[in-house]
Protein backbone atom coordinates (compact mmCIF):
# COMPACT_ATOMS: atom_id res chain seq x y z
CA UNK A 1 0.00 0.00 0.00
CA UNK A 2 2.86 2.33 0.73
CA UNK A 3 4.48 3.71 -2.39
CA UNK A 4 8.16 2.74 -2.45
CA UNK A 5 10.88 5.33 -2.66
CA UNK A 6 13.44 5.35 -5.44
CA UNK A 7 17.10 5.84 -4.70
CA UNK A 8 19.23 6.90 -7.64
CA UNK A 9 22.91 6.53 -6.85
CA UNK A 10 25.17 8.82 -8.84
CA UNK A 11 28.39 6.84 -9.05
CA UNK A 12 30.46 9.77 -10.33
CA UNK A 13 29.33 11.95 -7.43
CA UNK A 14 30.13 9.26 -4.88
CA UNK A 15 33.60 8.96 -6.35
CA UNK A 16 34.01 12.74 -6.20
CA UNK A 17 33.11 12.80 -2.51
CA UNK A 18 35.75 10.21 -1.64
CA UNK A 19 38.93 11.66 -0.14
CA UNK A 20 41.94 10.81 -2.30
CA UNK A 21 44.26 10.86 0.70
CA UNK A 22 45.32 7.51 2.19
CA UNK A 23 42.88 6.09 4.76
CA UNK A 24 43.80 6.58 8.42
CA UNK A 25 45.74 3.79 10.05
CA UNK A 26 43.22 3.52 12.87
CA UNK A 27 39.43 3.51 13.05
CA UNK A 28 38.05 7.09 13.15
CA UNK A 29 35.37 6.11 15.68
CA UNK A 30 36.23 6.61 19.35
CA UNK A 31 35.31 3.14 20.58
CA UNK A 32 36.58 3.87 24.08
CA UNK A 33 34.00 6.65 24.45
CA UNK A 34 31.23 4.37 23.23
CA UNK A 35 32.29 1.70 25.71
CA UNK A 36 32.28 4.24 28.56
CA UNK A 37 28.75 5.28 27.62
CA UNK A 38 27.47 1.71 27.56
CA UNK A 39 29.55 0.58 30.54
CA UNK A 40 30.64 -2.60 28.78
CA UNK A 41 33.61 -3.91 26.88
CA UNK A 42 33.15 -5.31 23.37
CA UNK A 43 32.48 -9.04 23.17
CA UNK A 44 34.23 -10.95 20.43
CA UNK A 45 32.68 -14.03 18.85
CA UNK A 46 34.42 -16.96 17.22
CA UNK A 47 34.59 -16.46 13.47
CA UNK A 48 31.51 -17.99 11.85
CA UNK A 49 29.27 -17.68 14.94
CA UNK A 50 25.97 -15.97 14.18
CA UNK A 51 25.40 -12.52 15.63
CA UNK A 52 21.88 -12.68 17.19
CA UNK A 53 21.22 -9.04 16.26
CA UNK A 54 21.62 -9.50 12.50
CA UNK A 55 21.85 -13.28 11.94
CA UNK A 56 25.18 -12.81 10.13
CA UNK A 57 28.39 -14.65 11.01
CA UNK A 58 31.14 -12.59 12.60
CA UNK A 59 33.29 -11.39 9.68
CA UNK A 60 37.04 -11.22 9.92
CA UNK A 61 39.09 -8.22 8.82
CA UNK A 62 41.85 -10.42 7.40
CA UNK A 63 42.22 -10.61 3.60
CA UNK A 64 40.51 -13.52 1.90
CA UNK A 65 42.63 -16.24 0.29
CA UNK A 66 43.73 -15.13 -3.17
CA UNK A 67 42.88 -11.47 -2.57
CA UNK A 68 45.19 -9.26 -4.65
CA UNK A 69 44.64 -5.72 -3.34
CA UNK A 70 44.39 -4.33 0.17
CA UNK A 71 40.98 -3.03 1.19
CA UNK A 72 40.29 -0.45 3.93
CA UNK A 73 39.54 -1.81 7.39
CA UNK A 74 37.82 1.35 8.66
CA UNK A 75 34.12 1.09 9.43
CA UNK A 76 31.57 3.89 9.03
CA UNK A 77 29.16 4.79 11.83
CA UNK A 78 25.57 4.93 10.61
CA UNK A 79 22.85 7.33 11.77
CA UNK A 80 20.70 4.37 12.82
CA UNK A 81 20.34 4.11 16.63
CA UNK A 82 20.31 0.79 18.43
CA UNK A 83 19.56 -0.09 22.07
CA UNK A 84 22.41 0.28 24.52
CA UNK A 85 24.27 -2.86 25.49
CA UNK A 86 24.08 -3.55 29.22
CA UNK A 87 24.23 -6.32 31.74
CA UNK A 88 20.74 -6.53 33.22
CA UNK A 89 17.28 -7.20 31.87
CA UNK A 90 14.87 -4.61 30.62
CA UNK A 91 11.11 -4.85 30.25
CA UNK A 92 9.30 -5.18 26.98
CA UNK A 93 5.71 -4.42 26.11
CA UNK A 94 6.04 -6.21 22.80
CA UNK A 95 5.68 -9.88 21.89
CA UNK A 96 9.37 -10.74 22.24
CA UNK A 97 12.10 -9.72 24.64
CA UNK A 98 14.85 -7.28 23.77
CA UNK A 99 17.90 -9.08 22.33
CA UNK A 100 20.25 -6.72 24.17
CA UNK A 101 21.08 -7.17 27.84
CA UNK A 102 20.20 -4.10 29.93
CA UNK A 103 21.80 -2.58 33.00
CA UNK A 104 19.92 -1.84 36.19
CA UNK A 105 18.56 1.64 36.81
CA UNK A 106 21.34 2.63 39.18
CA UNK A 107 24.19 1.47 36.97
CA UNK A 108 23.76 3.90 34.08
CA UNK A 109 22.76 7.56 33.79
CA UNK A 110 19.17 8.20 32.75
CA UNK A 111 20.26 10.37 29.81
CA UNK A 112 22.48 7.74 28.20
CA UNK A 113 22.40 8.13 24.45
CA UNK A 114 21.68 5.10 22.27
CA UNK A 115 24.48 3.41 20.39
CA UNK A 116 24.52 3.46 16.61
CA UNK A 117 24.85 0.66 14.12
CA UNK A 118 28.23 0.43 12.42
CA UNK A 119 28.59 -0.52 8.77
CA UNK A 120 31.06 -3.22 7.74
CA UNK A 121 34.44 -2.19 6.41
CA UNK A 122 35.19 -2.77 2.72
CA UNK A 123 37.32 -5.75 3.77
CA UNK A 124 34.48 -7.28 5.80
CA UNK A 125 32.05 -6.58 2.96
CA UNK A 126 34.35 -8.34 0.50
CA UNK A 127 34.79 -11.28 2.87
CA UNK A 128 31.01 -11.62 3.07
CA UNK A 129 30.74 -11.73 -0.73
CA UNK A 130 33.48 -14.35 -0.91
CA UNK A 131 31.73 -16.41 1.76
CA UNK A 132 28.56 -16.37 -0.36
CA UNK A 133 30.51 -17.46 -3.43
CA UNK A 134 30.04 -14.21 -5.38
CA UNK A 135 32.86 -13.14 -7.67
CA UNK A 136 33.40 -9.41 -7.18
CA UNK A 137 36.11 -7.14 -8.64
CA UNK A 138 38.13 -5.99 -5.66
CA UNK A 139 38.43 -2.47 -7.06
CA UNK A 140 34.62 -2.13 -6.99
CA UNK A 141 34.14 -3.08 -3.35
CA UNK A 142 34.52 0.41 -1.85
CA UNK A 143 31.87 1.79 -4.23
CA UNK A 144 29.57 -1.11 -3.38
CA UNK A 145 29.98 -0.33 0.32
CA UNK A 146 29.08 3.33 -0.33
CA UNK A 147 25.92 2.31 -2.19
CA UNK A 148 25.05 -0.25 0.49
CA UNK A 149 25.36 2.41 3.20
CA UNK A 150 23.32 5.02 1.31
CA UNK A 151 20.51 2.52 0.71
CA UNK A 152 20.38 1.54 4.38
CA UNK A 153 20.27 5.19 5.44
CA UNK A 154 17.31 5.72 3.12
CA UNK A 155 15.60 2.59 4.45
CA UNK A 156 15.92 3.94 7.99
CA UNK A 157 14.57 7.33 6.87
CA UNK A 158 11.51 5.54 5.51
CA UNK A 159 11.08 3.58 8.74
CA UNK A 160 11.25 6.87 10.65
CA UNK A 161 8.45 8.25 8.49
CA UNK A 162 6.20 5.48 9.74
CA UNK A 163 7.45 5.60 13.31
CA UNK A 164 6.99 9.34 13.73
CA UNK A 165 3.24 8.93 13.27
CA UNK A 166 3.20 7.57 16.83
CA UNK A 167 4.17 8.88 20.26
CA UNK A 168 7.77 8.01 20.94
CA UNK A 169 8.49 7.25 17.29
CA UNK A 170 11.13 9.96 17.02
CA UNK A 171 13.19 7.97 19.55
CA UNK A 172 12.75 4.57 17.93
CA UNK A 173 15.79 2.31 17.56
CA UNK A 174 16.65 -0.60 15.30
CA UNK A 175 17.06 -3.54 17.69
CA UNK A 176 17.91 -6.26 15.18
CA UNK A 177 17.37 -7.30 11.59
CA UNK A 178 17.47 -10.31 9.31
CA UNK A 179 18.07 -10.66 5.58
CA UNK A 180 15.58 -12.97 3.89
CA UNK A 181 16.47 -12.85 0.17
CA UNK A 182 14.87 -16.24 -0.54
CA UNK A 183 11.52 -15.36 1.08
CA UNK A 184 9.14 -13.29 -1.01
CA UNK A 185 6.99 -11.01 1.11
CA UNK A 186 3.20 -11.38 0.70
CA UNK A 187 3.06 -7.98 -1.01
CA UNK A 188 5.83 -8.84 -3.48
CA UNK A 189 4.18 -12.19 -4.23
CA UNK A 190 0.84 -10.44 -4.80
CA UNK A 191 2.34 -7.90 -7.19
CA UNK A 192 4.12 -10.61 -9.18
CA UNK A 193 0.87 -12.55 -9.53
CA UNK A 194 -1.12 -9.46 -10.51
CA UNK A 195 1.65 -8.45 -12.94
CA UNK A 196 1.04 -11.64 -14.89
CA UNK A 197 -2.72 -11.05 -14.97
CA UNK A 198 -2.72 -7.27 -15.47
CA UNK A 199 0.71 -6.26 -16.84
CA UNK A 200 -0.49 -2.74 -17.67
CA UNK A 201 -1.30 -2.00 -14.03
CA UNK A 202 1.17 -4.02 -11.98
CA UNK A 203 4.90 -4.47 -12.23
CA UNK A 204 6.39 -7.92 -12.54
CA UNK A 205 9.88 -7.15 -11.19
CA UNK A 206 11.01 -9.49 -8.43
CA UNK A 207 12.81 -7.86 -5.48
CA UNK A 208 16.48 -8.79 -5.31
CA UNK A 209 16.51 -8.74 -1.51
CA UNK A 210 14.28 -8.57 1.53
CA UNK A 211 15.02 -7.48 5.09
CA UNK A 212 12.92 -7.71 8.24
CA UNK A 213 13.80 -4.97 10.74
CA UNK A 214 12.70 -5.16 14.40
CA UNK A 215 12.25 -1.65 15.79
CA UNK A 216 11.87 -0.69 19.46
CA UNK A 217 9.60 2.31 20.07
CA UNK A 218 9.94 3.87 23.56
CA UNK A 219 6.78 4.47 25.58
CA UNK A 220 6.36 7.11 28.33
CA UNK A 221 7.00 6.15 31.92
CA UNK A 222 3.79 7.94 32.92
CA UNK A 223 1.45 10.55 31.51
CA UNK A 224 2.93 13.44 33.50
CA UNK A 225 6.65 12.92 32.86
CA UNK A 226 6.42 12.49 29.10
CA UNK A 227 9.19 10.67 27.25
CA UNK A 228 12.62 10.13 28.69
CA UNK A 229 15.84 9.64 26.80
CA UNK A 230 16.39 6.02 25.75
CA UNK A 231 17.96 4.25 28.71
CA UNK A 232 18.65 0.83 30.10
CA UNK A 233 15.25 0.68 31.82
CA UNK A 234 13.10 2.35 29.16
CA UNK A 235 9.99 0.38 28.23
CA UNK A 236 9.26 -0.10 24.55
CA UNK A 237 6.95 -1.75 22.07
CA UNK A 238 8.41 -3.85 19.27
CA UNK A 239 7.40 -3.40 15.65
CA UNK A 240 8.49 -5.37 12.58
CA UNK A 241 9.12 -3.70 9.24
CA UNK A 242 9.43 -5.45 5.88
CA UNK A 243 11.74 -3.94 3.27
CA UNK A 244 11.73 -5.12 -0.34
CA UNK A 245 14.68 -3.98 -2.46
CA UNK A 246 14.19 -3.58 -6.21
CA UNK A 247 16.69 -2.81 -8.96
CA UNK A 248 15.26 -0.49 -11.63
CA UNK A 249 16.58 0.62 -15.04
CA UNK A 250 19.42 3.13 -14.93
CA UNK A 251 18.56 6.82 -15.03
CA UNK A 252 19.38 9.15 -17.94
CA UNK A 253 22.94 9.63 -16.65
CA UNK A 254 23.55 5.88 -16.40
CA UNK A 255 23.37 5.76 -12.61
CA UNK A 256 21.92 2.66 -10.95
CA UNK A 257 18.47 3.17 -9.43
CA UNK A 258 17.02 1.19 -6.55
CA UNK A 259 13.46 1.18 -5.23
CA UNK A 260 12.77 0.50 -1.56
CA UNK A 261 9.34 -0.62 -0.42
CA UNK A 262 9.34 -0.06 3.35
CA UNK A 263 6.22 -0.72 5.41
CA UNK A 264 5.09 -2.13 8.75
CA UNK A 265 4.51 -5.88 8.74
CA UNK A 266 0.86 -6.76 9.22
CA UNK A 267 1.44 -8.08 12.73
CA UNK A 268 -1.07 -5.89 14.58
CA UNK A 269 -4.23 -3.85 14.18
CA UNK A 270 -2.11 -0.70 14.45
CA UNK A 271 0.04 -1.75 11.49
CA UNK A 272 -3.05 -2.43 9.36
CA UNK A 273 -4.46 0.99 10.26
CA UNK A 274 -1.16 2.68 9.41
CA UNK A 275 -0.95 1.04 6.01
CA UNK A 276 -4.57 1.78 5.15
CA UNK A 277 -4.13 5.42 6.17
CA UNK A 278 -0.96 5.74 4.08
CA UNK A 279 -2.62 4.08 1.08
CA UNK A 280 -5.55 6.50 1.28
CA UNK A 281 -3.21 9.48 1.67
CA UNK A 282 -1.18 8.52 -1.41
CA UNK A 283 -4.29 7.89 -3.52
CA UNK A 284 -5.92 11.15 -2.43
CA UNK A 285 -2.79 13.16 -3.25
CA UNK A 286 -2.57 11.48 -6.66
CA UNK A 287 -6.20 12.27 -7.45
CA UNK A 288 -5.87 15.89 -6.31
CA UNK A 289 -2.65 16.53 -8.20
CA UNK A 290 -3.87 14.80 -11.32
CA UNK A 291 -0.33 13.76 -12.23
CA UNK A 292 2.08 10.99 -11.42
CA UNK A 293 5.12 13.24 -11.28
CA UNK A 294 7.82 12.23 -8.90
CA UNK A 295 8.62 14.51 -6.02
CA UNK A 296 12.24 14.82 -4.95
CA UNK A 297 13.03 14.68 -1.27
CA UNK A 298 15.06 17.72 -0.18
CA UNK A 299 18.38 17.52 1.63
CA UNK A 300 19.29 14.11 0.28
CA UNK A 301 22.78 12.88 1.01
CA UNK A 302 25.44 13.67 -1.60
CA UNK A 303 25.28 11.28 -4.52
CA UNK A 304 21.81 10.01 -3.69
CA UNK A 305 18.59 11.37 -5.14
CA UNK A 306 15.38 10.19 -3.54
CA UNK A 307 12.04 10.45 -5.27
CA UNK A 308 8.59 9.27 -4.32
CA UNK A 309 6.85 7.16 -6.94
N, C-alpha and C positions, 0 to 999 in steps of 0.2 A: 504493500500500500504506500509505503514511503518511497518517494522518488529518489533514486540513487544519485550521488554526486559524481562528477567526472573530474578526474585529476589528470591534467596534461603536464607531463614532465618535460621541460625544455632541457635537453641534454647539454647543449652548448652553454646555457646559462649556469647549469650546475658545475660544469668544468670551469667556467670563468670565476665562480665563487670560491673555488678551491685554492688555498694558499700554496704557491709554488715552493715555498721554503720547506726544508726537510722537517718531517714530523718530530715532535718532542720525544726525548728518550724516555720520559716517564708519562704516566697517565695524567691528563690535565685535571681530573676530578680529585678533590681533596677527600679521599676515602676516610682518613682519620677523623675529619669533622663529622662525616656521616655516621661513623661508628660511635662517636661521642654522643650524637643526638639520639641514636637508637639504644645506646647502652649495651651493645653486643659486639662481639668480634665476628668477622665473616666465617661462615662454615664452608669448608671445602668438601666436595663429594668425589668419590672415586669416578674416574672417567668412564662414561657410559651409563652411570646411574641417572634415572629420570628425576628431573627437578619437578616436585609436585605442583609448583606454581605455573608451569608452562608445558609440562609433559614432554620436555625435550632433554635428551641426555646432556650432561655437562660436557662442554666443548673445550678442547685443549687449545692453547695458544701456540703450540709447537707446529712447525711446518708439516704439511702432509708428505708422505713418501712420494718422491718424484717431482715435488714442487720446484720450479725453476727460479722464481723471483720472490723476493721478500715482500711481505704484505704488512701494513701497519698493525700494531697490536693495541692501539689506543681505542677506547670505547667512548661513544657519545652518550651523554645523559639526555634522556627524553624529557618532554614536558608532562608526561603521564604519571600522576601520583599513584603510589601503592601504599598499602597499610604498613605501619612501622613494624619492624621485627622486634619481638620482646620475648620474655621468658614465661609469662603467666598465661592465663586463659581469659579471653574476653567473652562478651555475651553477644549473641546474634538473634535478631528477630526474624531472620530468613530461614529457609528450609534446610540449609546446611551450615556447618560451623565454619568459622574463618580459618583458612589454611595457615595463617601466620600466628605464631605464639605471641601472646600479649604479656606485658609487664603488669604488676599490680599498681593500684592508684598512687601509692606513695613512692614508687620507684622511678617515676618519670614525671617531668613537668607537664602541667595540663596543656600548655601551649606548644607542645612538640609538633614540629612540622612533619608532614608525611614524607616518606622517601619517594624517590622517583625511579621508574624503570630505566634500565641502562641497555642501550642497543649493543649487539655483538660487534666486535672489532672485525675489520675486513678479513683477518686471518681466521677468526672463528667462523665467520660467514662462509668462507671458502671451505673450511673443514667440514661444515655441515653439508655443503653441496657434494663434496667428495664422498661423505658417508652415505648420501642418498644415491650415489652412482651417477651424478650428473656431470658431464664434461663441460667445464667452464673456462674460457680464456682468463688466465690470471690477471691480465692487464685490465679486464673489465670489472673485476670484483669491487673495486672502490666505488665505481659508478653505480653498481647494483646495490651496494649498501646505502648510498645516498637516496636512491629511489625507494628502497625498502623503508628507510626512515621517514621520508616525506609521506609515503602512503599511510604509515601507521599514525603519524601525527594527524593526518586528515581523518582517519578512522576515529581517533579519539575526539576530535572536534565534533564529528557527527554524533558520537555517543553523548557528548556534553549537551548538544542541542536537545536531545530527548530528556536527559537527566534534569536540565534546568527548568523543565516544566513543573518540577516537584520541589517541595520544601527540602532543603538540604542537598539538592542536586548539584549546586555549585561547588560542593565539597566532596563530591563522589570520587572514589578511587578504584583503579583497576586491581582487583585482588589476585586474579589468575586468569589464564586463557588456555585454549587448546586449539591447535590446527586440525581440521577435519577435511582434508582435500578430497577424500574418497566418498564423503557423505554429502549428497545433494540435500540442501534444505528443502522443506516443503514448498516454499515460494518459488525457488529455482526450478523444482520439478514441475510445478504447476505451469510456469511460464514456458518451459520446454514443450510440454504437452499441448498447450494452447497455441504455441508457435507453429506446430505441425498442422493444427486444425484451422487456424486463422493467421496465416503468415503476414497479412497486411496490418494486423493490429498488435501482434505479440512478437517479440524477438525470440530467436531460437539459439542464442549464444549461450554456451555452457560456462558457468564460472570456473576459473582456473584454480580457485582456492576458496576455502571457507574457514572462518575462525569463529569460535564461541568465546565471548568475553564475559567473565563474571565480575560485576561491578558492585561495590559496597557503597550504599547511600546512607550517610549519617542521619540519625533522627535526634530531635531535641531531648535533653535530659528531662525538662518539664516545660510547661507552657510559659512560665514567667521568665526563665533564664535564656530562652532562645537557643541558638545553636552554639556549641563550643567548638574550638579548633579540634581537628581530628587527633585523638589521643589513644593511649593504650586501653582505656576503659570505655571508649565511645561506642554506644549501641549503633547498629546499622541494620538496614534491610538489604538483601542480596537480590540482584536482578541480572538476568542473562540476556546478552545481546548476540544476535547472529549477524555476521558480516560476510557477504558474498563479494568476491573480487572478480571483476570482468576485465578482459583485455579488449580494447576497441581499436578500430582503424586509426592509423597515425593522423595527426592534424596536418594542416596545410604546410607547416614548416618541417614535417617529417618527425615530429616528436612523438614518443609513445604516449598513449592515452589509456588511463585505467578508470573504470567505473566502480564505485563502492556502494553497495546496497546495505546500509546499516539500519537495523531496527530491533526493537525489543522482541525477544522470543515470546511466543504466546504461552506463557507459563502462569499467567494470572489474569484476573478480570481487569486489573489496572492496565496491563500491557495491551489487552484487546481494546480498551477504551482509548489509549494513547494512539494506537495505530489507526483506529477508525477516525479519530479527530484529525490526525495528520492527513489521512486520505481525503477527507472532506475539505480541509483547508487547501490542499494542492489543487483539487478539482475546481473549487470555487474561484481560486486565483486564476486558473487557466481560463475558465469561462468568462470572468470579468475582463481579463486582458485581451482575450480574443486572439492570442498568438502563442506559439510554442517557443518563443525566443528564450535562449539561455540567459541566465543572469549571473554575472561574475561575482564571486565573493570578494569583498575588499580585503586589503591587508594580508593577501596570501603570502606564504613564505617565498623567498627568491627561488626562481626556477620552477615553481609550481603554480599553475592556474586552475582554480576550482570553479566549476560552473554547475548550476542546478539544471537538471534535465527539464 
